[in-house]
Amino acid sequence: MKKVYARPAYCMNCHLCEVNCIVAHSRSRDLFRAYKRENLRGAARVIVEERLPLSVAVQCRHCDDPRCVAGCISGAMVKDPETGIVYCQEDKCVGCWTCVASCPYGAIRPGEKNGRPVPLKCDLCREADEPACVAGCPNRALVFEERRAGA
Amino acid sequence: MPTLSLMPPEFSVARDDNKCIKCLACVRQCGFDAQKYDAEDDRLYTIDANCVNCQRCVSICPAGALTIYKNPPPMRPNAHWTEGHLRNIVKQAETGGVLLTGMGNDQPFPTYFDRLLLNASQVTNPSIDPLREPMELRTYLGSRTEPVSREERKDKTKTPLVPIETPIMFSAMSYGSISHEAFESLARAAKAFGTLFNTGEGGLPADLYQYADHAVVQVASGRFGVHAGYLNAGRVIEIKIGQGAKPGIGGHLPGEKITAPVAATRMIPEGTDALSSAPHHDIYSIEDLKQLIFTLKEATRYQKPVSVKISAVHNVAAIASGIARAGADIIAIDGFRGGTGAAPTMIRDHVGIPIELAIAAVDQRLREEGIRNQVSLVAAGGFRSSADVVKAIALGADAVYIATAALIALGCHLCQKCYTGKCSWGIATQDPYRSRRLNPEIGAERLYNLLRGWSHEIKEMLGGMGINSIESLRGNRLHLQGVGLNEVELKLLGVKHAGEAM
């Protein structure tokens, strides 16, 4: 399956992937409304890890055998058998955060939406052709492509 | 250091709080520490004194919340004591040093390109539509003395001609003065377009030898990175005598820019200043230059044309004549608008002459002496558009070098702070945090697009003149007419005034 791959050599630590992710997952899908009205700060599903001069955007790897899915006590976290995308059925989530604790990449964060707990994790922008973080990366430090296992 | 600085900030950054989303991209991207975030008060603010107007924050801000303004002059306007003079005096009063600057001469001297107009065909000879007819932009660099013959060359010391697919090459910018990413962008674009890039005086990084067939490998007075493999790998060898931005001045790359990879490429110890002296210590005459030219040709078995790069200075025509007679295949002349990573401001702004006058004078002199065919002429120094290129070729150049235009294509905003090594755009820096901001894939695409755009425009202009080959335009000054130029200028340029009968 196509996944988002980070190229740390070109990541310039601008964090615009986070901004684009927040906007893409906001109600309004508008930069100003998302930031000024929806109180979505910190709600990015991609996290830029820094150890300057290096930085790298970390997001869900959509593992073949996802521990977050295995650990989910309510069955909210699932892996789409067709697309391979791991996502959360938000109405089923009970906010136990086992997924957060079990993710070996630290790619899931606890969040909240409309008063309900929601794990903030990358869903590869399921409805779009290309994830917003990749589309908006100003330096092509993120690529969305198919790679062979082990490549 | 005086405790009180009399230097007011040159720029102010205005932030529209209605737009700012506090993503802090500006703080992370400012190379000069002008943008700050106070976490305690959740407040963004600017240290205006640090802003150099490189526009990085403005470009990166996803909300379009930033604008940079030039501050008004700190004192009452005075045509003689300009703001620039005042700032320079204050700076020197505080530092006691030589004023340094980057990029090219920014003073309001006349730009002759803007006073020359191109011809277009009408009914007597028809124009050509380059979208329908073939148009030849390929040109050949090198010495053309040998008569055309089917037999094998008799003169084994003649070097081959080098074809370039467009008369535009990337001028010398050394690895060290620019980042590996910028250097690689130039190399990739030159290869993709079929033209040449120039290594500058810093050698060729080992991982870029794959592009060496499109490299002009430079030999400067410091001899940095020069070895037999380097000379033989390049397509053309260039002896750098002078540079338009700082004629008569050597190169100096400060030790902090000599990182391990730069040191390995330059073949000098890490962290030492790379000093390229003003003269080559084995060249004090044309005869000495001839020795070096033939030493380099001998070292490369006469397979590489040798170029000699000089800056456009007084008496340039006679100097070029001597260089041609010393056996150079190409003469590159760099006008006073040529850029640099670092130069003394006074030298940059007041030494040298315009490339338009220099190239016209050299072409004319070499023609008069009957040796124009022995060398190709390459014009350099401040080419801003395809029209400048066409005008330079009509004045007598075979091709041009562009560098500032190439850097602008890569993101440079001419903030003139290259010498600080803090370039926010990742171009004139060796800091890995900054240099990674320039992805060579993107850089090469942008440079390729620039060459493509200019080449299309050159074809259109040639077509308009009724010419279908760039080589037919070379020195064809009947296609130029001057506007607002005096008789001496018209004579030097070899053009008639607009409206004058041919």
Interface residues (C-beta under 8 A of the other chain):
Chain A: A9 Y10 C11 M12 N13 C14 H15 L16 E18 V19 N20 L31 F32 Y35 K36 R41 L52 P53 G136 P138 N139 R140 A141
Chain B: K19 I21 K22 C23 L24 A25 R28 Q29 I60 P62 A63 G426 D431 P432 Y433 R436 R437 L438 N439 E441 I442
